[in-house]
Amino acid sequence: MGALADNRRFWLACNLVTLVLHAFGVYLYASEGFAHPVAQLWAIVLMLHMLEFPLAFIAVRERRIGWGVTIMATLIFGFTWWVPTRRGVFHA
């Protein structure tokens, strides 16, 4: 995964997929509540992203990224933000 882990387009594509899931999740939650499976998946993804906060802080500590940026980016994108940021693919 070495070459793929440093590929900016790969991580941006992963982030785009995450944004699409957020858009569908919010829409379906607003229109149908948690009855729709995509809204349920969206809620699970959000909970998993919250569990990633400690890992994200450790991963980007040396890059001197503010805690607010770390929390928001991890909540929205999860590991598809902090892994490439740690590797220097993304510059915050």
N, C-alpha and C positions, 0 to 999 in steps of 0.2 A: 504494500500500500504506500510505499515511500513516494513514488512519483505522483500518485493520485492524491495523496495527502497534501501535497504542495501545489496542486492544480487549482488556481483561483476560480476558473470556470466551473469546476466540479462543485466547489463549496457554494458558489453563487446559485447554481442549479438546485442544490439541496435547500438553500434558504428560500428560493422561489417556491419550491414544493411546500415548505412550511408555511409561507405566507398564504398560499392557496388553501391549505387546510384551515388556517385561522379564518380566512374569509368565509369559507363554507360553514365552518363551525359556528361562527357568530351569527350568520344568516339563519342557519337551521335552528340554532338555539332560540333566536328571537321569534322565529315563525312557528316552531313545533316543540320547543322545550327540549328536554333530554330524551324525548321519545325516539328521536331519529338516531340511528347508529353512528352517523358521522359526527353529530353533536356530542355523543358519548365518547367517541375516539378523541375529539378535540379536548374535552375535559380531562381525559387521561393524559394526553400530551402535555397540557398545561401543568398538571400535577407532577409529571416526570421532570419537566423543566425546573420547577421549584426545587425538586430534590437535587438538581445539578448545581445549585448556587454555591455550595462549599467547594465543589470541584472547579467551578469557573473561577472563583476567587484565587484558588491556589494556582490554576493554570496561567492566569494573566497577571499575577502579582509582579513579576519582573518587568512587565510592559508598562507599568504605572498608569493603568486605566482606572478611572474613577469608579467608585462603588455604584453610583447611579446608572452609569452606562453598562456596567457589568450586569446588574440586576435586570435592566430592561432588555438588553440584547439576549441574555440567557433566557428570560421569560418568553421572548418572542421566538428566538431561533434555537435555543438549547445548545447542544454540543456542536452544531454546525456553525456556531459563531466562535465559541471559545477555543475549540481545537485549532482551526486555522489562525486565529489570533495569536495563540501561543506559539505556533510555528512561524509566525511572521508573514503569513499569506495575506491577512487583513491587517491594516494599520488603523488603529482607532485614534 
